[in-house]
Amino acid sequence: MVALAALDGTACLLMLSLGRHAVGMLAPLAVQMDALTQYPPAAGRKLLMDFGAGQGYEGQELRSSLSYLLAHYEQMGVHFDEVWAWEPRPVNQSTYWQGVPPDVKFRLHLYNTGLEGDTTSPAHPIQYIKQNVQAGDFLVIKLDVDTQSVEIPFMRAVQADADLRSRIGEILFEMHYIHQDMPWFIGYGDGISYNDALNLFHSLRHEGLRIHYWP
Ligand SMILES: *[C@@H]1O[C@H](CO)[C@@H](O)[C@H](O)[C@H]1NC(C)=O
C-alpha cells in the first residue's frame, strides 16, 4: 500500500510534469521497504514474468521495464533464473537482441504477442504458473498492458485462487483508475475508481500477497 497511498494528487501531478520515468521510482522503493526482513528469498528458482515488457530491452528510452527490474532485483539479491517477457507491439528482433546483455540472453524468453483475457485458456500464463511454479520458487509478476479486459480478469483470477496466490512471490501492477489529474487515462480507467483500486490492493495484501503499485 505504500506506493499506492503515495499516488495521491501530488504524485499524479508529478507524473504529469515529469513524465512516467520520474514516478517509476515509487514501486521499487516500496519493494525495498517491505523487503528488509525477507530478502533475498529462500532457495528455489527465481522467476520473472513481465507483461507489457516494451519493444526494446534497455529502459533508458522508457520503452522497457526489463533492464530496470533485473537491475533492481539483482541489487536486492534476487538473480532471476528465467525471465518471460510479453509485448504485443512489434519488436524488431535483430535490434532487440543486440541490446540484451549476453548473461540475460540465455534466461530471456520473449513473446511478441499479447495476453488473452480468458485466464482459463491453456495458453494463458496463469495456467503455466499453476502447473509449473513450485513451492519455494520466487515468482515476480509485473502487469502493465494498458488493457482492462486483460488486466482485470488476470487480477480477479489471482483474487479468487489461494493456490495460485501461494505460487506468486510478488506482483507489480499498474491498475488504471479514473482520476481528475490524469485526464487522458480516464478513457481506459473504464469505470474503475480510486476506491476500486484501493480495495483490490488492500484485499490482496490482506490475503498475504505482496502486491505493489507499478510504476
Ligand atoms: C530492424 O532494425 C534494423 C536497424 O534499424 C533495420 O535495418 C531492419 O530493417 C529492421 N527490421 C525490420 C524487420 O523492421
Ligand as a Chemical Component Dictionary entry (heavy atoms), coordinates in Angstrom:
data_LIG
# 
_chem_comp.id                   LIG 
_chem_comp.type                 NON-POLYMER 
_chem_comp.pdbx_formal_charge   0 
_chem_comp.three_letter_code    LIG 
# 
loop_
_chem_comp_atom.comp_id 
_chem_comp_atom.atom_id 
_chem_comp_atom.alt_atom_id 
_chem_comp_atom.type_symbol 
_chem_comp_atom.charge 
_chem_comp_atom.model_Cartn_x 
_chem_comp_atom.model_Cartn_y 
_chem_comp_atom.model_Cartn_z 
_chem_comp_atom.pdbx_ordinal 
LIG C1 C1 C 0 15.234 -3.784 -37.720 1  
LIG O1 O1 O 0 16.051 -2.660 -37.474 2  
LIG C2 C2 C 0 17.163 -2.578 -38.377 3  
LIG C3 C3 C 0 18.047 -1.440 -37.890 4  
LIG O2 O2 O 0 17.306 -0.253 -37.747 5  
LIG C4 C4 C 0 16.653 -2.417 -39.786 6  
LIG O3 O3 O 0 17.736 -2.351 -40.682 7  
LIG C5 C5 C 0 15.750 -3.592 -40.132 8  
LIG O4 O4 O 0 15.187 -3.412 -41.405 9  
LIG C6 C6 C 0 14.649 -3.748 -39.110 10 
LIG N1 N1 N 0 13.913 -4.977 -39.374 11 
LIG C7 C7 C 0 12.612 -4.988 -39.509 12 
LIG C8 C8 C 0 12.003 -6.334 -39.753 13 
LIG O5 O5 O 0 11.929 -3.990 -39.439 14 
# 
loop_
_chem_comp_bond.comp_id 
_chem_comp_bond.atom_id_1 
_chem_comp_bond.atom_id_2 
_chem_comp_bond.value_order 
_chem_comp_bond.pdbx_ordinal 
LIG C1 O1 SING 1  
LIG C1 C6 SING 2  
LIG O1 C2 SING 3  
LIG C2 C3 SING 4  
LIG C2 C4 SING 5  
LIG C3 O2 SING 6  
LIG C4 O3 SING 7  
LIG C4 C5 SING 8  
LIG C5 O4 SING 9  
LIG C5 C6 SING 10 
LIG C6 N1 SING 11 
LIG N1 C7 SING 12 
LIG C7 C8 SING 13 
LIG C7 O5 DOUB 14 
# 
